Amino acid sequence: MTTPVQEIDMAALDALIERLHEAKEFNLTLSAEDIQLLLSALATLSTMQNHLSANNITLHKMRKLLGIVKASENLSALLGNDKTNDSSAAGESKNGKKKKKGKPVTPPVKPKVIHHSLDNLKKGDSCSACDIGKLFKYEPASLLRITGQSPYEAAQHVMERLRCNACGEYFTAPLPESVTDDGEPGQKYGFSARSLIAINKYYMGAPFYRQQTLQDILGMPIAASTQFDQCEKLADHLHAVYRSLFAMSASAVHYYLDDTTHRILDQKEILKPQRKTGKLKKRTGIYASGLIATLENKHSIILFQTNIGHAGEWIDEILKRRDPGQAPPILMSDALSSNQPSQAGVIKSLCNSHGRRQFVDVLSQFPEEVAIALNWYKMIWINDDEVSAQQLNQTERLAYHREHSLPVMQKIKAWGESQLSSEKTEENSVLGKAIRYFLNHYDGLTRFCTVEGAKIDNNRMEAQLKVIVRGRKNSSFYKTLAGASISDVITAMIATTVSAGVNPFEYFNALQCHQDRVLLAPADWLPWNYQSNL
């Protein structure tokens, strides 16, 4: 696996060079910190040499990898023109109004209402200020106070017990319903504690050791190993609904698909059959694959899988479970062959953000030519914003894009073909490769103009993968495949719940509290309908 480029502070690197000269001159030993910094610098140098020797990186990409420039792909930022109306990034419709994003919003938790009464006064009493008037009911004063506390609260429940001196029978005071609803008898960590630990770890990206440090300084210590144990118990409670969601995903009408690299320390190489030839091949590459399955009822199921294997192999497994009598689904992904299904009967739609990025990455070498393509390309997102602003249905959306966006895509195609045929652009140059990418994948890139329900880009899936990337950046790796599987289950359940506009904390508590009923009918406890069963 290619070593990632690491961001190294230039001042620290200059200081290291001075210490290296001193160590060489006076035969000194380097500290562990200096050795680690040197290894990071060498790893970065090695990675950059690999990219350069393979001739697969542009100056723009290199500057982004090294952190010299921001990774913004906003057209106005790229072209240095603040007046450029790049609606693909700004999200503005043709009428100039800011487009409201359709991201589901979890309803806020209502504050607890506490009433304070006047103990010494009541309606009809004489006024103590003037001794003339009588008091009457008036609009109450109000104060909203938000207080801080440790995320977890420990309570020792001491239940009074009596025992018969004849038969020895025990009589124990019952616990309040609020306590019994939050855990089984003898359970130290309540359902709510498990839910909060899991959300902090698998959605907010807070590693177990970091949560342990926070709890230590707040005086409520919870060991990292204990937190993992509680998340494992939570995953067991969620698994029935997760399996139901996984089974339902096979009947989706639309899929978003993508993957990103990951690490599992204890995972060894495995023999896996190649999809084309069926021959066994040693595999070591670990990827976290993400899938958004949109059902016919418009609900979205978000799933993740981390193991040795690409997203294309995973979608093959899912499509094998699909009813052959169903209409072909639409699959949105990038153009990588590893992310494409090997099965027939799928309408392949390709991401235009990836197509546009091919031009963005060569902007510094061919500013005038690329500016032409990017200014055309931005129109398709302006049109898509207009579709959303007008709230067009799928049929109307297709007709709109066919009328307004397809001619734009045809212009880019004609321009690219002209650049290559007239030899204004060398086909093997970086711009030639960007044009060839667009031409080779033109049918997939224009699928949103020819197939009802096809999307314009894969940005929604990439946004969901940021949850995985956030956890990877903070925790670096999984120890075992079992730990990765627990993460996949919990993260998928959180993402699906948030997408449905449901509070995942309350949802997880409900699934644990009613586990017996969930196991009997998991389909009745999906995020968008579980409240009717409470």
Buried (B, 14 or more C-beta within 10 A) or exposed (E): EEEEBBEBEEEEEEEBEEBBEEBEEEEEEBEEEBEEBBEBBEBBEEBBEEBEEEEEBBEBBBBBBBEEEEEEBBBBBBBEEEEBBBBBBBBBBEEEEEBEEEEEEBEEEEEEEEEEEEEEEEEEEEEEEEEEEEBEEEEEEEEEEEEEEEBBEEEEEEEEEEEEEEEEEEEEEEBEEEEEBBBEEEEEBBBBBBBBBBBBBBBEBBBBEBBBBBBEEEEBEBBBEBBBBBBBBBBEBBBBBBEBBBBBBBBBBBBBBBBBEBBBEEBEEEEEEEBEEEEEEEBEEBBBBBBBBBBEEEBBBBBBBBBBBBBBBBBBEBBEEBEEEEEEBBBBBBBEEBBBBEEEEBBBBBBBBBBBBBBBBBBBBBEEBBBBBBBBBBBBBBBBBBBBBEEBEEEEBBBBBBEBBBEBBEBBBEBBEEBBEEEEBEEEEBBBBBBBBBBEBBEBBBBBBBBEBBBBBBBBBBEBBEBBBBBBEEBEBBBEBEBBBBBBBBBBBBBBBBBBEBBBBBBBBBBBBBBEEBEEEBEBBBBBEBEEEE
